[in-house]
Amino acid sequence: MSVRVSLVAAARSSALLAERFDDDRPLDHAGWREVQLAAHTLVGLGAAELRYCSPAPRSRATGDALGFAPLLQPALRDCDMGRWRGMTLSEVAAREPAGVDTWLADPSSAPHGGESLLAFISRIGGWLDTRPVRDGALVAVAEPAVVRAALVYAINAPPSAYWNIDVRPLSTVTITGLPGRWSLSIEAVPR
């Protein structure tokens, strides 16, 4: 018996260069448009027995717009970025360059006073490992950072791999398995 977990990255709430740590802004116009254009390819995921979303406004709005009627899961919240919350990476780098360097190099550090990358990955992994273990499917809409953390945990990659995973808005990834034994599932595009 295994569970199939499809993770959908929330639609965007700003342009890439304006992305902010622990962003709580709703979907922007472009994000709504992207959901409308992608809905036909994602709506089938709503047939999952369990449907979740992170508490971020853009995740909730994405799940609702796709017709998932997702349950809010506080464990799927974005990484707690402490005093860097609401700032862009370039703003933080201008104010605390040494802090950014430490944060990028050491996954156990939290120079911002929030959650370390290691703690974030472990929290998301803990959520995965507590999903119902039975043959079935679930879908979760969450911030791209949450999807990256889930992938690092699922394939048991080193925390530094987090920085090498690019998760675009409305992209999906599926992992299957049991608590502590996850596999990345890549599906062929129907021809």
Residue pairs with C-beta under 8 A, 6 or more apart in sequence:
1 133
1 134
1 135
1 178
2 133
2 135
2 176
2 177
2 178
3 131
3 132
3 133
3 134
3 135
3 136
3 137
3 138
3 176
3 177
3 178
4 48
4 136
4 137
4 138
4 174
4 175
4 176
4 185
5 128
5 131
5 137
5 138
5 139
5 140
5 150
5 174
5 175
5 176
6 45
6 48
6 137
6 138
6 139
6 140
6 172
6 173
6 174
7 139
7 140
7 142
7 146
7 147
7 150
7 172
7 173
7 174
7 175
8 42
8 45
8 62
8 63
8 66
8 139
8 140
8 141
8 142
8 170
8 171
8 172
9 141
9 142
9 143
9 144
9 147
9 167
9 168
9 169
9 170
9 171
9 172
10 54
10 56
10 58
10 59
10 61
10 62
10 141
10 142
10 143
10 144
10 169
10 170
11 27
11 31
11 32
11 34
11 35
11 58
11 61
11 62
11 65
11 169
11 170
12 27
12 28
12 30
12 31
12 34
12 58
12 169
13 23
13 25
13 26
13 27
13 28
13 31
13 57
13 58
14 20
14 23
14 25
14 28
15 30
17 88
17 90
18 88
19 88
19 89
20 85
20 86
20 87
20 88
21 79
21 81
21 84
21 85
21 86
21 87
21 88
21 89
21 92
21 112
22 78
22 79
22 80
22 81
22 84
22 85
22 86
22 114
23 56
23 58
23 78
23 86
23 143
24 56
24 57
24 86
25 57
25 58
26 57
26 58
26 61
27 35
27 57
27 58
27 61
27 62
27 65
31 58
31 61
31 62
31 169
32 65
34 169
34 170
35 62
35 65
35 66
35 170
36 65
38 170
39 65
39 66
39 67
42 66
42 170
42 172
43 66
43 67
45 66
45 68
45 139
45 172
46 66
46 67
46 68
46 69
46 139
47 137
48 136
48 137
48 138
48 139
49 136
49 137
49 138
50 71
50 131
50 132
50 136
50 137
50 138
50 139
51 63
51 68
51 69
51 70
51 71
51 138
51 139
51 140
52 70
52 71
52 72
52 73
52 76
52 138
52 139
52 140
52 141
53 59
53 60
53 62
53 63
53 68
53 70
53 71
53 72
53 73
53 76
53 140
53 141
53 142
54 60
54 72
54 73
54 76
54 77
54 78
54 140
54 141
54 142
54 143
54 146
55 72
55 73
55 74
55 76
55 77
56 77
56 78
56 142
56 143
58 143
59 76
59 141
59 142
59 143
60 70
60 72
60 141
62 141
62 170
63 69
63 70
63 141
64 70
66 141
68 139
68 141
70 139
70 140
70 141
73 127
73 140
75 123
75 124
75 126
75 127
76 124
76 127
76 140
76 142
76 146
77 146
78 143
78 145
78 146
79 114
79 115
79 117
79 120
79 145
79 149
80 114
80 115
80 120
81 112
81 114
81 115
82 110
82 112
82 113
82 114
82 115
83 112
83 113
83 114
84 92
84 96
84 112
84 114
85 112
85 114
89 100
92 99
92 100
92 112
93 100
96 111
98 111
99 111
99 112
100 111
102 109
102 111
103 109
103 110
103 111
103 112
103 117
104 163
107 116
107 117
107 118
107 121
107 159
107 160
107 162
108 116
108 117
108 118
109 116
109 117
110 116
110 119
115 123
117 159
117 162
118 159
120 145
120 149
121 149
121 152
121 153
121 159
121 162
122 153
123 149
124 146
124 149
124 150
124 153
125 149
125 150
125 153
125 154
128 150
128 153
128 154
128 175
128 179
128 182
129 179
129 180
130 179
131 138
131 179
132 138
133 178
133 179
142 150
144 167
144 168
144 169
144 171
145 167
147 167
147 171
147 173
148 162
148 165
148 167
149 162
150 173
150 175
151 157
151 165
151 173
151 175
151 184
152 158
152 159
152 161
152 162
152 165
153 182
154 175
154 177
154 182
154 183
154 184
155 182
155 183
155 184
167 173
173 184
174 184
174 185
174 186
174 187
175 182
175 183
175 184
175 185
176 182
176 183
176 185
177 183
